[in-house]
Amino acid sequence: MAGSLVPGGIGAHTSCLLVKLGQVVYRLAEERLDQLGMRVRHYSVLQALADNGAMNQLALGAYLRIDPVTMVSTLDDLEALGFAVRTRDPQDRRRYLVDLSDAGQDALAKANAILAELDEQVLSDVPRRSHASLHKQLERLSEGAALPTEFDRVRDHTGSTKRSSAGSPSAGW
């Protein structure tokens, strides 16, 4: 079935376009990462560890804005896959440090290649000369003051009564 993903007047709102396109790309990413036994939230944790080195669970969850319950289940999954290891933090034995395993580094490299291919497919209808500009604009939204502040306000307000499930885009992408 061809046609717009965001039909009619709904597409007049940039936020509606972002929501729907985000849902579509999330689903495509989940489908592709599944060949590695991974989900988007698993990829996010592995990439965060590659970017930052070993981190304690609480700091990792805060960095990715993943609630503690989802973080624990995600780390359980990654340990079961052999992609991450948890060890006691020598500075505070009550905490765990999380790090990439060798298998996790290999899986992350494969995941990054899969996601690079997905980027190409997703952006195939946009002129190549516009790809970098679009990426920069999306980075500005992600790193700016307005959207992260508003998201944190809403997330903190809803607390444990959040409406999203652990498998939703808000849980670790």
Secondary structure as GFF3:
##gff-version 3
##sequence-region A 1 173
A	DSSP	three_ten_helix	8	12	.	.	.	ID=ss1
A	DSSP	alpha_helix	14	33	.	.	.	ID=ss2
A	DSSP	three_ten_helix	34	36	.	.	.	ID=ss3
A	DSSP	alpha_helix	40	52	.	.	.	ID=ss4
A	DSSP	beta_strand	55	56	.	.	.	ID=ss5
A	DSSP	alpha_helix	57	64	.	.	.	ID=ss6
A	DSSP	alpha_helix	68	81	.	.	.	ID=ss7
A	DSSP	beta_strand	84	89	.	.	.	ID=ss8
A	DSSP	beta_strand	92	100	.	.	.	ID=ss9
A	DSSP	alpha_helix	102	122	.	.	.	ID=ss10
A	DSSP	alpha_helix	128	143	.	.	.	ID=ss11
A	DSSP	alpha_helix	146	158	.	.	.	ID=ss12
A	DSSP	three_ten_helix	159	161	.	.	.	ID=ss13
###
